């Protein structure tokens, strides 16, 4: 959220979001990277982490490179200096990782001009219309950066299909709509954020497939899920209700009920539910470049 537009998303805690999201999703990111079916090559792996954020996939990607042998490497790029510095700390002394502040489009264009460089390109929660006006074009540019038979892997936490307020599904659906409005997301059409597979197919990739990696966790105190929900998700939902709830079709009673559930000072606060939990049906889309 900016000072000029209080109806937009609240991005004031961006680095906190990166860190908490990384810890919360660590297990499914590890599983996703490990599940990617790479076409065997006779040379070291060349990997691009496009929009690395806090570097949640860096160590699993580096392990894939090391397992392949040779002097392969992971190039991790992000346009945000704060993200790169956060990822650098996480990577530690990992020799197979190179971190750079760069626009993924520039990196992809350079690789494409070289005839395709990368055996694997990974991107997590980056390619969507809140970041790029034409996400299909970005997917095509990443596909063009792949080496022959290289793999594009697009991971998403599938935020807007997740369960954040169990037991309050109607209110949650309305809040989800309010949140989509704060981010300016399209409600349908060719740029809708759930069309990753279509964009990959349109980019000429083959064997396009999707895998669901469910992440379910208790939101009891002390868990990574609780930290993520309490510090990031529930405040984001509360902001969305306050800024765009009316536009989302919420009545006065709906707004009041949402405030009860999302206000930590309320005796109805969702965080006080001893049986609280969250479910995120994360998705991994993969496709291969032609030979």
C-alpha positions as CSV (number, residue, x, y, z in Angstrom):
1,X,0.0,0.0,0.0
2,X,1.3,3.5,-0.8
3,X,0.6,6.7,0.9
4,X,-1.1,7.9,-2.3
5,X,-3.5,4.9,-2.7
6,X,-4.8,3.2,0.4
7,X,-7.0,1.0,-1.7
8,X,-4.0,-0.9,-3.1
9,X,-2.1,-3.8,-1.5
10,X,-0.1,-3.2,1.7
11,X,3.5,-4.0,0.8
12,X,5.1,-2.1,3.7
13,X,6.5,-5.4,5.2
14,X,7.9,-6.9,2.0
15,X,11.0,-8.4,3.5
16,X,9.1,-9.8,6.5
17,X,6.7,-11.4,4.0
18,X,9.6,-12.9,2.0
19,X,11.2,-14.4,5.2
20,X,7.9,-15.8,6.7
21,X,6.7,-17.2,3.4
22,X,10.1,-18.9,2.8
23,X,9.9,-20.6,6.2
24,X,6.2,-21.6,5.8
25,X,6.6,-23.1,2.3
26,X,10.1,-24.6,2.8
27,X,8.8,-28.2,2.8
28,X,6.7,-28.0,-0.4
29,X,9.4,-26.0,-2.2
30,X,11.9,-28.7,-1.4
31,X,9.5,-31.3,-2.6
32,X,8.7,-29.4,-5.7
33,X,12.3,-28.9,-6.8
34,X,13.1,-32.5,-6.1
35,X,10.1,-33.7,-8.2
36,X,11.1,-31.9,-11.4
37,X,11.8,-34.3,-14.2
38,X,14.9,-33.0,-16.0
39,X,15.9,-34.2,-19.4
40,X,19.3,-35.9,-18.9
41,X,22.3,-33.9,-20.3
42,X,25.9,-34.8,-20.7
43,X,27.1,-31.6,-19.1
44,X,26.7,-29.7,-15.8
45,X,23.3,-28.2,-15.1
46,X,22.7,-24.5,-15.8
47,X,19.8,-23.2,-13.7
48,X,18.1,-19.9,-13.5
49,X,16.0,-18.9,-10.4
50,X,13.9,-16.1,-11.9
51,X,12.7,-13.8,-9.2
52,X,14.4,-15.6,-6.3
53,X,12.8,-13.5,-3.5
54,X,14.2,-14.7,-0.2
55,X,15.9,-17.6,-1.9
56,X,13.6,-20.3,-0.8
57,X,14.5,-22.6,-3.7
58,X,18.2,-21.8,-3.8
59,X,19.5,-24.7,-1.7
60,X,17.3,-27.4,-3.2
61,X,18.2,-26.1,-6.7
62,X,21.9,-26.1,-5.7
63,X,21.6,-29.7,-4.6
64,X,20.1,-30.7,-8.0
65,X,23.1,-29.0,-9.6
66,X,25.6,-30.8,-7.4
67,X,23.9,-34.2,-7.9
68,X,24.4,-33.7,-11.7
69,X,28.1,-33.3,-11.2
70,X,30.6,-31.0,-12.8
71,X,30.7,-27.2,-12.4
72,X,27.1,-26.4,-12.9
73,X,25.6,-23.3,-11.3
74,X,22.4,-21.6,-10.2
75,X,22.0,-18.0,-11.2
76,X,19.5,-16.4,-8.9
77,X,18.1,-12.9,-10.0
78,X,15.7,-10.5,-8.5
79,X,15.0,-6.8,-9.3
80,X,14.8,-5.9,-5.7
81,X,18.0,-5.4,-3.8
82,X,16.5,-6.2,-0.5
83,X,15.4,-9.6,-1.8
84,X,18.9,-10.4,-3.2
85,X,20.6,-9.5,0.1
86,X,18.0,-11.6,2.0
87,X,18.7,-14.5,-0.4
88,X,22.4,-14.1,-0.1
89,X,22.3,-14.6,3.7
90,X,20.2,-17.7,3.2
91,X,22.6,-19.2,0.6
92,X,25.5,-18.8,2.9
93,X,28.8,-20.1,1.4
94,X,27.0,-22.3,-1.2
95,X,29.5,-22.3,-4.1
96,X,27.1,-23.3,-6.8
97,X,24.9,-20.1,-6.4
98,X,25.4,-16.8,-8.0
99,X,23.1,-13.9,-7.0
100,X,22.5,-10.8,-9.0
101,X,20.2,-7.8,-8.9
102,X,18.6,-8.0,-12.4
103,X,15.4,-7.9,-14.2
104,X,14.5,-11.5,-15.2
105,X,13.4,-10.2,-18.6
106,X,16.9,-8.9,-19.3
107,X,18.5,-12.2,-18.2
108,X,16.0,-14.2,-20.3
109,X,16.6,-12.0,-23.4
110,X,20.4,-12.4,-23.1
111,X,20.0,-16.2,-22.8
112,X,17.7,-16.3,-25.8
113,X,20.1,-14.3,-27.9
114,X,22.7,-16.9,-27.1
115,X,20.4,-19.6,-28.5
116,X,19.0,-20.8,-25.2
117,X,21.2,-21.4,-22.1
118,X,19.3,-22.9,-19.2
119,X,18.5,-26.6,-18.5
120,X,16.1,-25.5,-15.8
121,X,14.3,-22.2,-15.1
122,X,12.5,-22.0,-11.8
123,X,10.1,-19.2,-10.9
124,X,7.9,-19.1,-7.8
125,X,4.9,-16.7,-7.4
126,X,6.5,-14.2,-9.8
127,X,4.6,-14.7,-13.1
128,X,1.2,-13.1,-12.5
129,X,-0.7,-10.0,-13.5
130,X,0.1,-8.0,-10.4
131,X,3.7,-8.0,-11.5
132,X,3.5,-8.1,-15.3
133,X,0.8,-6.7,-17.5
134,X,1.2,-9.5,-20.0
135,X,2.4,-12.6,-18.1
136,X,2.0,-14.8,-21.1
137,X,4.8,-12.8,-22.8
138,X,7.1,-13.3,-19.8
139,X,6.5,-17.0,-19.9
140,X,7.4,-17.0,-23.6
141,X,10.6,-15.1,-22.9
142,X,11.6,-17.6,-20.2
143,X,10.8,-20.5,-22.5
144,X,13.0,-18.9,-25.2
145,X,15.9,-18.8,-22.6
146,X,15.8,-22.6,-22.2
147,X,18.4,-24.9,-23.8
148,X,17.2,-27.7,-26.0
149,X,14.9,-29.9,-24.0
150,X,15.3,-27.6,-21.0
151,X,12.6,-27.4,-18.3
152,X,10.5,-24.4,-17.2
153,X,9.1,-24.9,-13.7
154,X,6.5,-22.4,-12.4
155,X,5.6,-22.8,-8.8
156,X,2.7,-21.1,-7.1
157,X,1.4,-21.2,-3.5
158,X,-2.1,-20.8,-5.1
159,X,-2.9,-18.2,-2.5
160,X,-6.4,-17.4,-3.7
161,X,-7.5,-21.0,-3.6
162,X,-6.2,-21.6,0.0
163,X,-8.1,-22.0,3.2
164,X,-7.3,-19.1,5.6
165,X,-10.4,-18.9,7.8
166,X,-11.6,-22.5,8.3
167,X,-15.2,-22.6,9.4
168,X,-16.0,-19.2,7.9
169,X,-16.0,-20.1,4.2
170,X,-18.6,-17.5,3.0
171,X,-16.8,-14.6,4.6
172,X,-13.5,-15.9,3.3
173,X,-14.8,-16.0,-0.3
174,X,-15.8,-12.3,0.0
175,X,-12.5,-11.3,1.6
176,X,-10.7,-13.2,-1.2
177,X,-12.5,-11.0,-3.7
178,X,-11.7,-7.9,-1.8
179,X,-8.0,-8.9,-1.8
180,X,-8.1,-9.5,-5.5
181,X,-9.4,-6.0,-6.0
182,X,-6.6,-4.5,-3.9
183,X,-4.1,-6.2,-6.2
184,X,-6.0,-5.2,-9.3
185,X,-6.2,-8.8,-10.5
186,X,-8.5,-9.7,-13.4
187,X,-11.5,-11.9,-12.6
188,X,-11.1,-14.0,-15.7
189,X,-9.7,-13.9,-19.2
190,X,-6.3,-14.5,-20.8
191,X,-4.3,-12.8,-18.1
192,X,-5.9,-14.5,-15.1
193,X,-3.3,-15.6,-12.6
194,X,-4.4,-19.3,-12.8
195,X,-3.5,-19.7,-16.5
196,X,0.2,-20.6,-16.0
197,X,-0.3,-23.9,-18.0
198,X,-2.0,-22.1,-20.9
199,X,0.9,-19.6,-21.1
200,X,3.4,-22.4,-21.1
201,X,1.6,-24.2,-23.9
202,X,1.3,-21.0,-25.9
203,X,5.0,-20.5,-25.5
204,X,5.6,-23.7,-27.4
205,X,6.6,-25.9,-24.5
206,X,5.7,-29.6,-24.6
207,X,4.7,-32.1,-21.9
208,X,3.0,-29.3,-19.9
209,X,1.7,-30.8,-16.7
210,X,0.7,-29.7,-13.2
211,X,1.3,-31.3,-9.8
212,X,-0.5,-30.5,-6.6
213,X,1.7,-30.3,-3.5
214,X,-0.7,-29.7,-0.6
215,X,0.5,-27.7,2.4
216,X,-1.7,-28.2,5.5
217,X,-0.6,-27.0,8.9
218,X,-2.0,-26.1,12.4
219,X,-2.0,-22.4,13.2
220,X,-1.2,-23.0,16.8
221,X,1.3,-20.7,18.5
222,X,5.0,-21.2,17.6
223,X,4.5,-22.8,14.2
224,X,5.8,-21.3,11.0
225,X,2.2,-21.4,9.8
226,X,1.0,-19.4,12.7
227,X,3.7,-16.8,12.2
228,X,2.9,-16.5,8.5
229,X,-0.9,-16.2,9.1
230,X,-0.7,-13.9,12.1
231,X,1.9,-11.5,10.7
232,X,1.2,-11.6,7.0
233,X,-2.1,-13.2,5.8
234,X,-4.7,-12.1,8.4
235,X,-3.5,-8.5,8.4
236,X,-3.6,-8.6,4.5
237,X,-7.1,-9.8,4.7
238,X,-8.1,-7.2,7.2
239,X,-6.6,-4.5,5.0
240,X,-8.5,-5.8,2.0
241,X,-11.8,-5.7,3.9
242,X,-11.3,-2.2,5.1
243,X,-10.2,-0.9,1.7
244,X,-12.3,-2.9,-0.8
245,X,-14.8,-4.9,1.1
246,X,-17.8,-2.9,0.0
247,X,-16.8,-3.3,-3.7
248,X,-16.5,-7.0,-3.1
249,X,-20.1,-7.2,-2.2
250,X,-19.8,-7.3,1.6
251,X,-22.7,-6.0,3.6
252,X,-22.4,-4.1,6.8
253,X,-22.9,-7.3,8.7
254,X,-20.2,-9.0,6.6
255,X,-17.8,-6.2,7.3
256,X,-18.5,-6.3,11.0
257,X,-18.1,-10.1,11.1
258,X,-14.8,-10.0,9.2
259,X,-13.5,-7.4,11.6
260,X,-14.4,-9.6,14.6
261,X,-12.5,-12.5,13.0
262,X,-9.4,-10.5,12.0
263,X,-9.0,-8.1,14.9
264,X,-6.5,-9.5,17.4
265,X,-8.3,-7.6,20.2
266,X,-11.6,-9.3,19.5
267,X,-12.8,-12.3,21.5
268,X,-13.8,-13.8,18.1
269,X,-10.3,-13.5,16.6
270,X,-9.5,-16.4,14.3
271,X,-6.1,-16.6,16.0
272,X,-7.7,-17.6,19.3
273,X,-9.2,-20.7,17.8
274,X,-7.4,-23.7,19.4
275,X,-8.4,-25.9,16.4
276,X,-7.3,-23.4,13.7
277,X,-5.4,-24.6,10.6
278,X,-4.6,-23.6,7.0
279,X,-4.5,-25.5,3.8
280,X,-2.6,-24.3,0.7
281,X,-2.9,-26.4,-2.5
282,X,0.4,-25.3,-4.0
283,X,1.0,-26.1,-7.7
284,X,4.0,-26.9,-9.8
285,X,3.6,-26.4,-13.5
286,X,6.4,-27.8,-15.8
287,X,7.0,-28.0,-19.5
288,X,9.9,-28.8,-21.8
289,X,11.5,-26.9,-24.6
290,X,11.6,-28.7,-27.9
291,X,14.8,-30.5,-29.0
